[in-house]
Amino acid sequence: MKDVESMPAAPGQLSRWVKFQNGLEYHLLKTAIFLFRLIPVDTASAIMGWFWRHLAPFNARHKRALENLELAMPDLSAAERERITRNMWENLGRVAAETFHIDRLLKQSNRYTAVADDVTSDVLKGNQACIFVSMHSGNWELCVQPAVEAGVTITGVYQALRNPKADEVLREMRQDLYRGGLLSKGHKTARMLLSTLKTGGVVAIMGDLRETRGIAVEFFGRTAYANPVPASMARACNVPIVLGRVVRTKGVHFRIEGKAIPVRVTDDRQADILATTANMHAVFEEWIREHPDQWMWIHKKWAAPKSRAKAKQTRKGGLART
């Protein structure tokens, strides 16, 4: 007689189980949103930050963060790495709580100080199409707040959740951030983004995570794998790239910075994309070194692609330096 646990579930059974899980996650998420919105955002942020600071170090990702810090910034002592990582967890806990108040935070302009160069200022005035490329610093969800306040319509890109109901809830929470739409990754999305840029629109993409189909660049003196899409689109549409970061100054108060970088255009398309992407990461590295406790060290940024095709692509692209 076969072991019941080893037998595969029938398609109908699996479907019912997935539906049950999705429904449970959806209701738990809705309940969490309801409860957190009852608490003032400053209080909710502080409480969640405290819990994450003290409980998250028991998570396996804490070790990964410490290892990444040691490899990227070897001059730091063990105590300094521990302090930075715990501060990172506190910031991430605050972000989790603040996400439930994102629509309210957008309207509270007294919480922000914006720093913009000339190109960024033109974008905020609605005079310039661009690609906003941000990184996971401070509360990165709020990086587009100055643009939203200025009435700029932004089209965003995100990684869709497996649970469609939960995904819909989180998309609705961010609808005030991305009036041009929040699009999940895919080939159709790429075409839509290109169309948006060519018609004078603004696109927002996160640019600091590891991209499994990406190109190799130097990041903290090591080979990292980066998303070439922002550089590719900016070059194809002849629009600038504006790098953005959010720095948490105190509690639920932030400094938001925008810095335009040149987009290289020569006869060698691949070399141009590589050089621009490397330049982006050079700025990210500089910013992270200024506030290492506000960046997410838990990412597998330096992990190499596994497939042969990806490895071949990496060898072909080479290692870019600025």
N, C-alpha and C positions, 0 to 999 in steps of 0.2 A: 504494500500500500504506500502511495506517495505521501511525502511530508506535505501537509497542507500549506505551510509557509513558503515552501519552495516552488509551489505551482504558480504559474503566471495568472494574473487576474484577467477575467474576461473583459473584453472591450467595454461592455456596458457597465460593469462594476467599476472599472477604472474611471470611466467618465463620471459616474455618480460621485466617486470619491473626490475627484478633482473639483467638481462643482461644489461639493460640501466644503472643501478647503478654501476655495475662492470666496464662497459666501461667508465663511467664518472670518477670513482675513478682512473682507470688505466691512463687515459689521464691527469688528474690533477697531479698524482704522477710523470709521465714522464716529465710534464712541470716543476714541482718543482725541480726535479733532474737537468734538463737542466739549469734552472735559477741559482740554488745554485752553480753549478759547474762553472758558469761564474765568481763568486765572490771568491777571495782568501780565503782559508779555515780559516785563522786567523780572517779575517773580518767577514765572515759568522758566525763563532762560537760566536764571541763577540756580534754581532747584535742579533742573536737568543737567546743567553743567557740573554741579557738585556730585551728583550720582555717577555720571560718566567718569569723572576724574577718579573716583574711588573704586568703582566696580569694573570699569573697562580694562584695567591692567591685568585682570585675571583671564582676559580673552587672549587666544593664541596670537592675534594680530598685534598685540603689544610687543611681543618678542620680535616680530617682523619689523615693526617701526624702529625699535632700538637697533636692530641689525642694519637697516637702511641708513639710519643716522650715522652709525659708526663708519660705514663705508663711504658715505657722502661727505661727512665732516669729521675726519679721524682725529682732529686736534681737540675735540670735546672730551671731557672726562666722563666717566660712567655716571656720575651724579648729575652732570649737566644734561646728558642724554635722557636720563630718567625724568628730570624736571621738564624738559621740553616735551617729552612724550605725554606726560600727565597733563600738561597745559593743552596739548593737542586734543586729548580726549575731552577736556572741559569745553574747549571751543566747539567740538563736534556735538557734544550734548546740547550746548546752547543753540546750535544751528537746528538740531532736531526739534526743539521746542519752538523756536522762532518761525519755522516753516508753517506751523499751524496759524500763525498771525500774519502771514506774508502780505495779504491784501491790506491790512491795517498799517503795517510798517511802511508800505510804499507811500502812504499819504502823510507820514509824520516826518516832514522834511527837516525838522530840528535835530533829528538824529544823525544827519549826514553832513560831511564836509567833502565837497567834490573838487578834485584837482585835475584839470584838463589842459592839454597842449593845444596848439592852434588847429590841428587837423581834427582832434576830438571835439573842439568847440564848434567847428563847422558842421560836424555830424549832429551835434546836439541842437543846432539851429535849423536842421533839416535841409542843409545845403549840400550834403555829401553822402553818397552811398558808401558803405564800408562793411567789413567783417569784424565784429567784436569777438575777440578771442580771450577768454578769461581762464583763471586757474582756481583751484580749490583752496582759497585763502579767506580767512575771516568767515563771514557769511556770504559765500559766493553767489547765493540766490539773489542777492541784492545788488549785484554788480551793475545791472542795467537800470537801477533806480533813477539816476540823473537823466537818462534818456527817456524813461517813462514819464517823469515829471515834466520834461520838456515837450512831451506830446509826440515823440518819435515812435513810429510803428516798427516793432522788431519781430522778426521771425526766428524762432529758436529751434534747436535740435536737441533731442534727448534720447536716452535708452529706455524703451518701453518696458513696463513690468510684465511678467508672465500672467499675472492675474488681471484680466481686462477690466473688472469692476474697480479694483484698487487703482489701476492705472488711470481710469477715467476720473476718479476723485482727485488724484494728485494733479492731473492736467487742469481740472477746473480751478484748483487752488492757485495755479500759476497763470491763469488766463489774463490777469491784469498786467503781468510782466511781458507777455508775448502776444500783443494784439494782432500781429501778422500770422499767428498760428504757432503751435508747438508740435513739431514734426518728429516722428520716430525715424531712426536711421534706416536707410535703404536706398536703392537705385532711383526710385521715383522722387524721393526727397532731394537727392542731389540735383536732379533736373529742376525741381521747384526752387531750390535755393539759387541756382544759376539764373533762373528767370527773374527772381526777386532782385538780385544784384544788378542785372542788366537793365532793369527798369527803375533804378535809383533807390532801391530799398536797402534795409539794414538787416544783416543776419548775425546771430549770436551762437557761438560754438565754444564748448569747453576744450582747452587745448593741452592740458598738462598730463592727461592719463596715458598709460601705455596703450598703444594701438597694435593689435596682433597682426594687422596687415600693413603696418607702418614702415617707416624708414629709420635708419640708425643715425642718431645724432649724439654729440657729446653733452652729458648732463652731470654736473658735479664730478667731472673727470672720468666718467665711466660711460660705456655705451648704453644708451637708452633708446626706446622705440616710440616714435612719435607719429601723430596723425598728419599726413601731408595735405589733407583736403583744404584747410584754410589757405595755405600758400598757393595751392593749385587753382582754387577758385578766384583768389585775389588777382593772380597773374592773368587768368583767362578773361576776367571782367574789367581789368584795369581799375581796381578800387584799392584803397589802402587797408591795411590791417591795423586795428586799434587794440592793443593789449590792455586788459583791465585787471585790476585786483581790488579786493576789499580788505582793509585792515581794521580789525576790531580795536578801537581806541580805549573804550571802557564800557563794560556791560553791554547794553544794546545800543551802542553808538559806534559809528563807523567813518572811516575815511575811504573814499572811492576814487581811484586814480585811473586815468586813461592816457596811454602813451602810444602814439603811432610809430610804426617801424617801416622802413623801406621795403618794397616788394621788388625783388630782383627780376629783371626782364632782359634776357639775352637770346641768342639763337639756340641755346642749350636748355630746353625746358626742364629736364630732370635735375640738372645742376642748379637751376634757379629755385626750384621747389625745395631742394635740399638745403641750399644756403639760407633761404627765408625761414624755413622751419628751424634750422639751427640757431638763427638769430633770435627767434621767438623764445627758444629755450634758454638762451644766454640771459635774456631779460628775466625770465621766470626764475632762473637760478639766483640772479642778483637780488630779486625781491624776496625769495625764500630765505636767503642768508640774513636779510634784515629782520625777518620775523619767522624764524624756523618753527616756532610753536604754533603757528597758525596755518601751516600747510599739512596735508594728509600724508604722513610717512607710511601709512599702511598699504599703499598701492604697490603692485608688483611692477613698478615703472621700468626696472632694469632687467626683468626676466625676458629671455630670448624667445622669439617665436619658435614653435615646435615643428611645424610642418616643413617639408623640403622646399615647397614653393615659397614659403615665407622666408626661409633661410636664404634661398637663391636671390630673392628680391633684396634682402638686406645686403648680401655680398655685392650685388650689382650697384646698389645705391652708394655703398661705401659709408664711411664715418665722417659726418660733417662737422666742421669747426667754424667758428665765427672769426 
